Amino acid sequence: MPLRYFEVDVPIHHTTNHQLHGVHVFTGEASSESEALHIAHAVYDAALAAQQAGLEIPGMQAGGWGARGLPDWALDWQAAKAGPWNNPNDWTRKKPYEL
């Protein structure tokens, strides 16, 4: 199966202030949604392990995957969803009317 660009949206919450929550978005190339979920989780795990060991967080991995901004946030991988990447700057997207 050819590689396509995917996004993996993972719900997050702050570890000490549970009122803070959002979604962490991972993007990169994969052959399927399940592979995208697997890769995103693997790069997150590698970044977390490096951070906990006091090492530099790995940079961009193969296929454009990477992880940053880990401290103080918990990711809910059970609720993660993968799908084709939705580029917010794509010229084909409908833009809101501006005055």
DRENGULUM-170802 format. One record per atom (N, C-alpha, C): atom name; residue in three letters; x, y, z. Coordinates in Angstrom, 3 decimals. Layout:
# residues N
NODE,atomo,residuo,u,v,w
NODE,CA,ala,X,Y,Z;
...
END
This chain:
# residues 99
NODE,atomo,residuo,u,v,w
NODE,N,met,0.853,-1.180,0.000;
NODE,CA,met,0.000,0.000,0.000;
NODE,C,met,0.896,1.240,0.000;
NODE,N,pro,0.588,2.233,-0.821;
NODE,CA,pro,1.436,3.434,-0.866;
NODE,C,pro,1.318,4.258,0.412;
NODE,N,leu,2.371,5.002,0.687;
NODE,CA,leu,2.364,5.867,1.864;
NODE,C,leu,1.503,7.093,1.594;
NODE,N,arg,0.780,7.515,2.613;
NODE,CA,arg,0.003,8.751,2.581;
NODE,C,arg,0.297,9.509,3.853;
NODE,N,tyr,-0.084,10.780,3.887;
NODE,CA,tyr,0.135,11.600,5.066;
NODE,C,tyr,-1.090,11.497,5.969;
NODE,N,phe,-0.846,11.137,7.237;
NODE,CA,phe,-1.918,10.963,8.222;
NODE,C,phe,-1.728,11.916,9.389;
NODE,N,glu,-2.820,12.140,10.105;
NODE,CA,glu,-2.742,12.816,11.396;
NODE,C,glu,-3.337,11.881,12.438;
NODE,N,val,-2.756,11.923,13.634;
NODE,CA,val,-3.259,11.155,14.764;
NODE,C,val,-3.598,12.160,15.849;
NODE,N,asp,-4.870,12.237,16.192;
NODE,CA,asp,-5.365,13.176,17.200;
NODE,C,asp,-5.522,12.428,18.527;
NODE,N,val,-4.775,12.888,19.539;
NODE,CA,val,-4.779,12.221,20.835;
NODE,C,val,-5.272,13.209,21.899;
NODE,N,pro,-6.397,12.910,22.555;
NODE,CA,pro,-6.863,13.789,23.635;
NODE,C,pro,-5.812,13.871,24.746;
NODE,N,ile,-5.649,15.067,25.307;
NODE,CA,ile,-4.667,15.288,26.369;
NODE,C,ile,-5.313,16.054,27.520;
NODE,N,his,-4.728,15.898,28.696;
NODE,CA,his,-5.099,16.747,29.833;
NODE,C,his,-3.841,17.023,30.637;
NODE,N,his,-3.852,18.152,31.316;
NODE,CA,his,-2.718,18.544,32.144;
NODE,C,his,-2.701,17.647,33.369;
NODE,N,thr,-1.520,17.226,33.800;
NODE,CA,thr,-1.425,16.261,34.899;
NODE,C,thr,-1.752,16.849,36.266;
NODE,N,thr,-1.614,18.162,36.436;
NODE,CA,thr,-1.925,18.757,37.739;
NODE,C,thr,-3.154,19.655,37.701;
NODE,N,asn,-3.493,20.198,36.551;
NODE,CA,asn,-4.676,21.043,36.413;
NODE,C,asn,-5.596,20.396,35.385;
NODE,N,his,-6.528,19.556,35.865;
NODE,CA,his,-7.378,18.780,34.963;
NODE,C,his,-8.386,19.621,34.192;
NODE,N,gln,-8.462,20.914,34.486;
NODE,CA,gln,-9.321,21.786,33.695;
NODE,C,gln,-8.687,22.102,32.344;
NODE,N,leu,-7.366,21.928,32.247;
NODE,CA,leu,-6.663,22.149,30.985;
NODE,C,leu,-6.682,20.854,30.184;
NODE,N,his,-7.222,20.928,28.980;
NODE,CA,his,-7.294,19.741,28.130;
NODE,C,his,-7.289,20.185,26.679;
NODE,N,gly,-7.086,19.247,25.795;
NODE,CA,gly,-7.039,19.556,24.368;
NODE,C,gly,-6.736,18.307,23.569;
NODE,N,val,-6.100,18.528,22.424;
NODE,CA,val,-5.746,17.433,21.528;
NODE,C,val,-4.318,17.661,21.055;
NODE,N,his,-3.504,16.620,21.144;
NODE,CA,his,-2.151,16.678,20.589;
NODE,C,his,-2.215,15.999,19.227;
NODE,N,val,-1.709,16.667,18.196;
NODE,CA,val,-1.784,16.152,16.834;
NODE,C,val,-0.394,15.727,16.368;
NODE,N,phe,-0.289,14.470,15.981;
NODE,CA,phe,0.918,13.933,15.364;
NODE,C,phe,0.645,13.817,13.865;
NODE,N,thr,1.631,14.081,13.023;
NODE,CA,thr,1.464,13.922,11.585;
NODE,C,thr,2.674,13.219,10.995;
NODE,N,gly,2.435,12.492,9.914;
NODE,CA,gly,3.522,11.833,9.214;
NODE,C,gly,2.991,10.830,8.206;
NODE,N,glu,3.917,10.179,7.538;
NODE,CA,glu,3.568,9.213,6.499;
NODE,C,glu,3.340,7.831,7.092;
NODE,N,ala,2.345,7.145,6.543;
NODE,CA,ala,2.051,5.767,6.935;
NODE,C,ala,1.269,5.124,5.795;
NODE,N,ser,1.123,3.816,5.863;
NODE,CA,ser,0.367,3.117,4.822;
NODE,C,ser,-1.092,2.906,5.216;
NODE,N,ser,-1.418,3.121,6.502;
NODE,CA,ser,-2.792,2.926,6.960;
NODE,C,ser,-3.012,3.703,8.257;
NODE,N,glu,-4.269,3.812,8.650;
NODE,CA,glu,-4.590,4.477,9.911;
NODE,C,glu,-3.997,3.721,11.093;
NODE,N,ser,-4.058,2.395,11.065;
NODE,CA,ser,-3.524,1.620,12.188;
NODE,C,ser,-2.005,1.771,12.272;
NODE,N,glu,-1.329,1.816,11.124;
NODE,CA,glu,0.111,2.035,11.157;
NODE,C,glu,0.419,3.439,11.669;
NODE,N,ala,-0.371,4.429,11.280;
NODE,CA,ala,-0.170,5.798,11.761;
NODE,C,ala,-0.287,5.855,13.282;
NODE,N,leu,-1.299,5.201,13.849;
NODE,CA,leu,-1.454,5.151,15.308;
NODE,C,leu,-0.241,4.498,15.958;
NODE,N,his,0.214,3.403,15.385;
NODE,CA,his,1.372,2.687,15.928;
NODE,C,his,2.623,3.564,15.906;
NODE,N,ile,2.882,4.217,14.783;
NODE,CA,ile,4.077,5.056,14.659;
NODE,C,ile,3.999,6.243,15.612;
NODE,N,ala,2.849,6.915,15.671;
NODE,CA,ala,2.701,8.073,16.561;
NODE,C,ala,2.963,7.671,18.011;
NODE,N,his,2.418,6.543,18.418;
NODE,CA,his,2.624,6.082,19.795;
NODE,C,his,4.089,5.732,20.022;
NODE,N,ala,4.741,5.132,19.032;
NODE,CA,ala,6.155,4.759,19.169;
NODE,C,ala,7.052,5.989,19.292;
NODE,N,val,6.805,7.034,18.492;
NODE,CA,val,7.655,8.229,18.596;
NODE,C,val,7.394,8.955,19.907;
NODE,N,tyr,6.154,8.922,20.384;
NODE,CA,tyr,5.857,9.505,21.693;
NODE,C,tyr,6.598,8.750,22.789;
NODE,N,asp,6.524,7.410,22.754;
NODE,CA,asp,7.207,6.599,23.762;
NODE,C,asp,8.708,6.855,23.756;
NODE,N,ala,9.300,6.978,22.570;
NODE,CA,ala,10.745,7.241,22.461;
NODE,C,ala,11.088,8.613,23.029;
NODE,N,ala,10.256,9.607,22.747;
NODE,CA,ala,10.497,10.954,23.261;
NODE,C,ala,10.354,10.985,24.782;
NODE,N,leu,9.344,10.310,25.296;
NODE,CA,leu,9.127,10.267,26.740;
NODE,C,leu,10.282,9.556,27.442;
NODE,N,ala,10.744,8.444,26.875;
NODE,CA,ala,11.870,7.709,27.463;
NODE,C,ala,13.133,8.568,27.481;
NODE,N,ala,13.379,9.294,26.396;
NODE,CA,ala,14.554,10.172,26.341;
NODE,C,ala,14.442,11.274,27.390;
NODE,N,gln,13.268,11.879,27.490;
NODE,CA,gln,13.057,12.944,28.469;
NODE,C,gln,13.275,12.430,29.885;
NODE,N,gln,12.726,11.266,30.207;
NODE,CA,gln,12.853,10.704,31.553;
NODE,C,gln,14.289,10.308,31.877;
NODE,N,ala,15.081,10.005,30.841;
NODE,CA,ala,16.486,9.651,31.040;
NODE,C,ala,17.393,10.875,31.044;
NODE,N,gly,16.793,12.055,30.871;
NODE,CA,gly,17.573,13.287,30.849;
NODE,C,gly,18.311,13.511,29.544;
NODE,N,leu,17.871,12.834,28.485;
NODE,CA,leu,18.491,12.971,27.170;
NODE,C,leu,17.684,13.925,26.302;
NODE,N,glu,18.299,14.358,25.219;
NODE,CA,glu,17.594,15.216,24.264;
NODE,C,glu,16.496,14.407,23.573;
NODE,N,ile,15.329,15.025,23.406;
NODE,CA,ile,14.220,14.359,22.719;
NODE,C,ile,14.602,14.182,21.256;
NODE,N,pro,14.400,12.978,20.706;
NODE,CA,pro,14.755,12.752,19.298;
NODE,C,pro,14.038,13.742,18.385;
NODE,N,gly,14.701,14.117,17.319;
NODE,CA,gly,14.104,15.018,16.335;
NODE,C,gly,13.162,14.267,15.408;
NODE,N,met,12.954,14.843,14.245;
NODE,CA,met,12.055,14.271,13.259;
NODE,C,met,12.518,12.865,12.871;
NODE,N,gln,11.578,11.934,12.900;
NODE,CA,gln,11.857,10.544,12.540;
NODE,C,gln,11.459,10.294,11.083;
NODE,N,ala,11.740,9.091,10.597;
NODE,CA,ala,11.380,8.721,9.225;
NODE,C,ala,9.898,8.972,8.985;
NODE,N,gly,9.565,9.478,7.825;
NODE,CA,gly,8.170,9.742,7.483;
NODE,C,gly,7.634,11.037,8.049;
NODE,N,gly,8.496,11.824,8.714;
NODE,CA,gly,8.065,13.115,9.237;
NODE,C,gly,7.477,13.070,10.637;
NODE,N,trp,7.504,11.910,11.300;
NODE,CA,trp,6.931,11.780,12.634;
NODE,C,trp,7.884,12.316,13.696;
NODE,N,gly,7.342,12.884,14.753;
NODE,CA,gly,8.135,13.369,15.868;
NODE,C,gly,7.228,13.747,17.020;
NODE,N,ala,7.820,14.019,18.173;
NODE,CA,ala,7.039,14.398,19.353;
NODE,C,ala,7.777,15.482,20.118;
NODE,N,arg,7.050,16.463,20.603;
NODE,CA,arg,7.575,17.560,21.423;
NODE,C,arg,6.507,17.939,22.444;
NODE,N,gly,6.885,18.790,23.388;
NODE,CA,gly,5.915,19.330,24.334;
NODE,C,gly,5.348,18.312,25.298;
NODE,N,leu,6.190,17.442,25.830;
NODE,CA,leu,5.708,16.359,26.680;
NODE,C,leu,5.460,16.703,28.140;
NODE,N,pro,6.245,17.561,28.762;
NODE,CA,pro,6.100,17.735,30.215;
NODE,C,pro,4.691,18.149,30.642;
NODE,N,asp,4.240,17.540,31.722;
NODE,CA,asp,3.000,17.919,32.399;
NODE,C,asp,1.711,17.581,31.660;
NODE,N,trp,1.770,16.795,30.601;
NODE,CA,trp,0.567,16.433,29.859;
NODE,C,trp,0.443,14.918,29.773;
NODE,N,ala,-0.778,14.415,29.975;
NODE,CA,ala,-1.062,12.994,29.836;
NODE,C,ala,-1.863,12.784,28.560;
NODE,N,leu,-1.464,11.806,27.775;
NODE,CA,leu,-2.137,11.501,26.519;
NODE,C,leu,-3.042,10.294,26.690;
NODE,N,asp,-4.256,10.375,26.159;
NODE,CA,asp,-5.224,9.282,26.237;
NODE,C,asp,-5.172,8.492,24.932;
NODE,N,trp,-4.249,7.534,24.855;
NODE,CA,trp,-4.060,6.763,23.626;
NODE,C,trp,-5.255,5.882,23.310;
NODE,N,gln,-6.047,5.501,24.316;
NODE,CA,gln,-7.242,4.682,24.062;
NODE,C,gln,-8.267,5.448,23.220;
NODE,N,ala,-8.272,6.772,23.332;
NODE,CA,ala,-9.237,7.598,22.601;
NODE,C,ala,-8.636,8.211,21.329;
NODE,N,ala,-7.392,7.867,21.002;
NODE,CA,ala,-6.728,8.441,19.823;
NODE,C,ala,-7.435,8.010,18.542;
NODE,N,lys,-7.439,8.926,17.578;
NODE,CA,lys,-8.054,8.651,16.274;
NODE,C,lys,-7.085,9.046,15.178;
NODE,N,ala,-7.024,8.223,14.132;
NODE,CA,ala,-6.152,8.504,12.987;
NODE,C,ala,-7.004,8.657,11.736;
NODE,N,gly,-6.519,9.501,10.836;
NODE,CA,gly,-7.192,9.695,9.558;
NODE,C,gly,-6.285,10.476,8.629;
NODE,N,pro,-6.724,10.685,7.407;
NODE,CA,pro,-5.919,11.484,6.479;
NODE,C,pro,-5.656,12.863,7.068;
NODE,N,trp,-4.461,13.378,6.827;
NODE,CA,trp,-4.094,14.686,7.354;
NODE,C,trp,-5.001,15.746,6.767;
NODE,N,asn,-5.467,16.650,7.619;
NODE,CA,asn,-6.341,17.748,7.224;
NODE,C,asn,-5.532,19.042,7.316;
NODE,N,asn,-4.897,19.418,6.213;
NODE,CA,asn,-4.032,20.601,6.178;
NODE,C,asn,-4.862,21.872,6.336;
NODE,N,pro,-4.678,22.608,7.440;
NODE,CA,pro,-5.473,23.819,7.649;
NODE,C,pro,-5.119,24.939,6.673;
NODE,N,asn,-3.978,24.844,5.994;
NODE,CA,asn,-3.563,25.888,5.055;
NODE,C,asn,-3.755,25.506,3.599;
NODE,N,asp,-4.453,24.410,3.344;
NODE,CA,asp,-4.682,23.952,1.978;
NODE,C,asp,-5.511,24.996,1.229;
NODE,N,trp,-5.057,25.364,0.060;
NODE,CA,trp,-5.745,26.406,-0.711;
NODE,C,trp,-7.128,25.960,-1.171;
NODE,N,thr,-7.414,24.653,-1.148;
NODE,CA,thr,-8.728,24.181,-1.578;
NODE,C,thr,-9.766,24.238,-0.462;
NODE,N,arg,-9.313,24.490,0.779;
NODE,CA,arg,-10.250,24.593,1.893;
NODE,C,arg,-11.040,25.894,1.795;
NODE,N,lys,-12.286,25.831,2.132;
NODE,CA,lys,-13.135,27.008,2.136;
NODE,C,lys,-12.698,27.927,3.272;
NODE,N,lys,-12.465,29.177,2.968;
NODE,CA,lys,-12.040,30.159,3.967;
NODE,C,lys,-13.254,30.978,4.433;
NODE,N,pro,-13.264,31.346,5.695;
NODE,CA,pro,-14.373,32.204,6.162;
NODE,C,pro,-14.315,33.559,5.484;
NODE,N,tyr,-15.445,34.152,5.292;
NODE,CA,tyr,-15.522,35.466,4.666;
NODE,C,tyr,-14.863,36.503,5.573;
NODE,N,glu,-14.012,37.310,4.999;
NODE,CA,glu,-13.341,38.356,5.783;
NODE,C,glu,-13.757,39.726,5.253;
NODE,N,leu,-14.004,40.639,6.168;
NODE,CA,leu,-14.358,42.012,5.794;
NODE,C,leu,-13.116,42.852,5.637;
END
